[in-house]
Amino acid sequence: MEKIGHWVADNPIAIVAAAVLLTIISIHYAQTIEMQGMTTESMVGKDSPLYQLYDHLYVEKFGTESIAVLIEGDSITKPEVLKAMLTLSDKMKTAPDVVGVQSIADIVADTWAAQTGIRDIPPQEMIQEILALPENMVAVNAMMPDKSHTMLSVEMPVSLTEKQLGELYTETEGQVKIANFPPDVGVTITGKPALMKSITGEMSKSNGPVLALAGLLMIVALLIAFRHVKWCLLPIPVVFLGVTWTFGAMGYLQIPFTMVSMSAFPVLVGIGIDYAIQFHNRIDEEFSKGTSSVLAVVETINHVSVPVMIALIITATGFVSLLTSSVPMTRDFGLTCLVGLFLCYLSALFVGVTLL
């Protein structure tokens, strides 16, 4: 370890340059992290018999799901409402990956086309007659529980990826605006794609505040327990540097960002700050003895790096057990913690000591 200590003391510029370069690379790879909600793939391994049965027998042959467009107003059977609904339906039928669209507007227009040869929305009195036809009653009752509420269903295969679902959801949002519903009619888009987009959006938005809160709590803790040390807040940027590298590693290793793996980062902040404090406290003690900067670095790395590495290994063994889980999300959490702990250790060992 003395050789490493001398190397760190002799090459501060190289270490800082390497840290900056690694940070830039990490920021690049962090952009490629896949945001993953509560998908089947995150719950069940693709090599499991359960997933094989679900994927090959159900999804490929029979599976469909839908985006539900909920429409409400004083009377959703008015011609202007049904015309807007029919416009939305016809546009969505031409969208990629759409299997079909069902709505009361389609029932009215198709029935009117069968009677007159023109597929359009008829006058109000004919609308009521068409909706009351016995052959239409089952479908109408399923989509229109009362005169104020109805649903337009956009059906698609279950096999679509999250990216494709997101694109289809965005397309639906755009077509709803173009359809020109009356101002007094409320339109709400829901269903699995809308839920997945909301989940991934909340995950993206909440990760920043979570890390910020973790950092704030660390500041309070360091100011209370570590205020006698010079540069007592330095461990915080050091550990967040390790967290930044961890984000980059997730992108490089293609570890998806799930609701479970996002909880690894407060854990990394809590454990990683301890590594930084150990190095910081020891080098501060060496400086207080009047030791030269080179010797202080050598003594710190020589006496602290191995004990902290042992603590790292012991902590890592707990996360290694998570890699044996059959649930992909749990394995991703364990792998994120393992990689993050090692990178936080490197940040404390090289960058933290160099800055001091």
N, C-alpha and C positions, 0 to 999 in steps of 0.2 A: 504493500500500500504506500510505502514511502516513495516509490518511483512514480506512482500516480500523483501523489502530493506534489512532488517536484515538478512534474509535467504541468499540473494545473497552475502552480505558482509561476512557471516560466512562460506560459502561453495564454495569458488572459484575453488578448485580442482575438486569437484563433477560436477560443471557446465562445466568446460573445458573438463573433461572426457566424460560427456554426449554429448557435442558438437562434440567431436572427433568420438564417437560411432555413433551418428546420421549422421555424414558426411560419414563414412564408409558404413553405411546402404544405404544412399542416392546414393552413387556411384554405389553400387550393383544394386539398383532398376533402376537407370538411364540407365543401359545397356539393360533393357527390354522395353524401350520406342519404340513404333512403329512409324517408319518414314512413313508418309502418304502424297502422292502427291495429285493432283487434281482428286480425285476419286468421283464416284457418291455418295458413303456413306458419304463423307465429305461435300457434298453440300446439300443432301436431307436426311431427317430423315427416318430411316427404317420403322417407323410406319405410314408414310404418305401414302395416297392413290396413289400419283404419283409414289412413289418408289415401292409399291406393284404391280402396273400395269407393271412397267418396269421390275421388278425382276421376277415375276411369269409368265407373259405373253410373254415378249420378250426374256429376258436373258435365261430362262430355256428351251425355246422351239426353238428359232430361232437365238439367238445372237451368232455371231462369230466375232473375230477380228484377226489381223494378224501381224506378224513380217515381214517387207519387207526388203529383202536383195537386195540392188541395186548393179548391176554389170555393169562396164563400161570399154571399151577398144577400140582399133582400129577396131577390128572385133570380136564381142562376139559370132559369129556363127562358129568359128573354132572348130574342134573336141576336142582339148585339153581343151578349155574353157567349152564346153558342158559336157565333161566327169567329170570335176571338179564340175560343177553345178549338174550333176546327182548324183555324190557321196554325195554331201551335201544334196540333196533332199531325197535320200534313207535313209541316217542316221537320218534326222529329222523326217521322217515318223515313225520311231521306238521310238522316244522320248516320254516321258509321256505327256499326255494332248494335243497332237497334233492331230487335226481333219484331216488335209490333207495338202499336199504341191503342189503348182502349179508353173511350170516353162516351158520355151521353151525346156529345156533338156528333161523333162518328155514327152512333146508332140512328140519330135523327137524319143525318145526311145520307147514309146508306139506304135507309128505308124510303126517303124521298126520291132518291135516285132510282130505286126499283119501281116506284110508282110513276115517275115522270121522265126518267132518263137524264135528269139534271142533278148532279151531286152538289147540293147547296143547302143552306138553312132556310126552311119555308117560313111563312107568316106564323104569328103566335098561336092562332087557333089550330093550325095543323101540327105544330110542335106538341101541343097537349094531346092530340089524338094519337100521334105516333108513339109518344112515351107511354100511353095507356094501352097500347096493343098487347094482347096476351103473350105473343112470342117475344116481346121485348121486356116484359115485366121483371123477369129474374135478373137480367143484366142491369136494368135500370135501378132496381132496388139495391143491388150490390154496390153500385157506384154513386147513388144519390139517395141517402137515407131520408132527406127532407128537401123542401124547395129552396133551402138556403145554403146547402152544402153539397158538394160533389167532388169527385176525384178523377183526374186524368192519369192513367198509368202508362209509363214508358217502360216496356219490357226489354231486357237484354240478357245475354248469357251470363251464368255464374262465373265462367272461366275468365272473365275480363280482369286485367291487372288493375292495381290501385291507380296507376297513371291513366289508364283508359277510362276508368270510372270517373276520375277527376275531370278529364276532358269532356266526358258526356254530361257531367253535372254542369260544367261551365257553359256548354252548348245549350243546355236546357234553360239556364239563367238568361242567356242572351235571347233565345227565342221567346221566352215569356215577355220580355220587354218589347220585342218587335210585334207580338201578337196584338198589342193595343187593347188590353182589357179596360172596361169602363172604370173611372176613378173610384166608384163606390164598391168595387169588387176587390176582395182581398185574395192574393195568390201566394201560396206558401209551397216551397219545394222541400220535400222530405224523402225518406227512404235511406237505404244503406249508403249510396254514394255521398249523400248530404251528410250523413252521420260520420262517415270516414273522413270527409274533408274537415268537418268541425273538430273531430278528435285530433287529427294531425295538426290542424291550425292551433288548437289550444296547447298541444305539446310544444310546438315551436315558440309560442308566445310565453308559455309558463317557464320554459327552461332558463331564460335570461333572468327573470325575477328570482327564481329559486337559487341560482348561483350568486346573484347579487345579495340576497338575504344571507346566504352562507358566508359570503365575504364580510358582510357587515357584522355578523355575529363573531367572526374571527377577529375583526378589528377591536371589538369591545373586549373580547377575551384577552387579546395580546396587550391592550392598553392597561388592563387590570393586573395581569399576572406577569407581564414581561416588560413593563415600562422602565425598569432599571437598566435595561440593555440598550446600547446605541443602535439606532435604526430598527426599533422594535417591530415596525410594521413591514419590514422587508420580506419576511417569509410569505406574506400574502401574494404579492406579484410573482414570487418564485413558484408557488404551488399552482397559481392560475396559468402560469406558463406551461407547467406539466399537463394541466387540464386541456389547454389548447392543443398540445401535441397529441393528447388522447383523442380529441375530435378528429384530427388528421389521420390517426391510426385507424379509427372506425371507418373512415371513407376508404382508406387504402386496403384494409382487410375486408371490406364490404360487410361490416357489422351493421345491421339496420338499427335505426333509432326508434325504439318502442317505448311504451309506457313503463316497462320494467327497466330497460337499460338506461333511461334518463335518470332514474333514481341512483345510478352509480356515481354521478358527479358530486352530489353533496357528500357521499361517502369518501370519495377521493380527496375532496377539499379537507375533510376532517382528519383523515389519516396522513395525507401528504403534508399538511401544515406541521404535523409532529416531526416528520423527517427534516423539514427545513429548520425548525426550531432547534433540533439537536445539533445540527452543524453550526447554526448561528450562535447558540449559547456557548459552545466549546471555543469557537474562534474568538468570541468576545472575551472569554476568560484568558486566552493566550495573549490577547492585546493588552488586557489589564495588568499582566505580569511584565509588560515591557518587551515582549517577544517581537522580533522583526516580522514583517508581513510574510516573507517566504517561509520562515520557520513555523509561524502560526498556522499557515495553510497546511504544511506538511504534518504537523502534530495533530491538527484537527482531523484530517483525512485518515491519518494512521490510526487514531484512537476511536473515531466515531463511525467511519464508513462500514467497518465489519459488524459492529453491534446493530447498527441500523439495518444492514443487509439481512442479518439473522432475523430481526423483527419483521422485515419485509417478507422473508420466506415463510415464517410462521403464519403471518396474516394471509399470505397467498394460498397456503394449503387449505384454508377454509373456503376460499373461492374456487379452488380446483375441484372440490366436490360438486360444485354446481355444474361443471362441464359434463358430468355423468347423467344429468337430467334428460328425460325424454321430451321435455318441453323446450322448443327452440328459444323462446324468450328468456327462459332461465339460463340457458347456456350462453346467450349473448350477454346477459348481465354479468355472469362470471368471467367471461373473456374480457369484457370492457374493464372490469375491476382489476384483473391481472395485468393487462397492458397498462392501464392508468397508474397503478401503484409503481410499476417499474419506471415509467416515464417521469413521475413525480419525484422518485428517488434520484434519477439522473439529473433532473433540474436542480434539486437541492444540492447534490454532490458537486456538480460542475458550475452551474450558473450562480447559485446562492453563495458558494464559497468565493467564487471569482469576484462578484460584486462587492463583497465585504473586504 
